[in-house]
Amino acid sequence: MIKYIGSKRTLIPLIREVTRRLGPTRSVIDLFSGTSRVGHALKADGYRVLANDYLAYAATLARCYVQADAEDVLADAQKLIQEFNRLKGAPGYVTETFCVKARFFHPKNGERIDAIREAIAAKGLPPELEAVALVALMEAADRVDSTTGLQMAYLKAWAPRALNDLELRVPDVLPRARHGKGQATCLDALEAASRLEADVAYLDPPYNQHSYLGNYHIWESLVRWDKPPVYGVACKRLDVRERRSVFNARSRFAGAFRQVLNAIQAPTIIVSFNDEGYLSRAEMTALLQSLWGGAGQMVVIEQDFKRYVGAQIGIYNPNGEKVGEVSHLRNKEFLYVVSRRPLPADLVALAHHSLRQPLLFN
């Protein structure tokens, strides 16, 4: 999957284990789905996953990895990927914007991205098959970009991978989950929380001032294919200035998150949040303990992790020049589990164990 700050790749084994220990569960809401790593893993475990994100590229990832089922799309997807890999490049919006004005991709790959994206648009594919094709293109472009992992800036010299030839691969689309077909939506979090119903809701909200739209504006433009006007050295979409999430504002985060929590249609809620977020552990605990009139049960599981790759190598300005040093290399991730139902004893034991030593899961 694509490089992504805040990715829960290393936390997935714990999320899966916690969900398993919750007892009989058929369906899970992933309210801030991002790359859909979590939703994909839970679908593999058999749960019906309802994935939501308000950004178009994230909703497309969810449509591919959560909603689409291998038995429905894989055969056609394999043929399409072979066809697209044979296409010759043709310069267009991506080449001009992200290879000439900016240097996110080598021009030879920008031309291929343009040609393939236009081919996808021309085919008028069914939504799920189109999502699989778009994700294949997004992931192929991610493998040959010239960044440190964010689209806030590009490197002054080409990254070695940027010189490789762009090649599409068929995404890891799973068979339908045993508890039913998944669903992908592209809604505001509060609206999605009010509409979607499941046994468990998993929430991984943005936790600081950095906008995912600003960090991954190229993917938004590639999926929407609206060829928007851009600004700045990084050639961001103009709407990056306007489509600000309330969760990126310290003064608004707690109130907005409280609204979402109160709207959730699930008896059990799992929240992942780290010690760099707008809410401290004590503040998040108090907020979650207030749900259902204070009648719920809650445990907190703590894990220690490396920070994202950009933090490990320093801070760069829009010209790709290093302008800051690393402050720290580790952070703590907290997994909060709160439920209107009694929490199983083995889940409580897992929470107690996490404070003493790490656990390993299959």
Secondary structure, DSSP 8 states (H G I E B T S, - for coil): ----TT--GGGHHHHHHHHHHT-S--EEEESS-TT-HHHHHHHHTT-EEEEE-SSHHHHHHHIIIII--HHHHHHHHHHHHHHHHT------HHHIIIIIIS-SS-HHHHHHHHHHHHHHHHHT--HHHHHHHHHHHHHHHHHT--SSSSTT---SS--GGGGS-------------TT---EEE---HHHHHHH-B-SEEEE----SS--HHHHTHHHHHHHH-----EETTTTEEGGGTT---GGG-HHHHHHHHHHHHHH-B-SEEEEEEETTSSS-HHHHHHHHHTGGGGT-EEEEEEEEEE--HHHHH-EE-TTS-EEE----SEEEEEEEEEESS---HHHHHHHHHHTTS-----
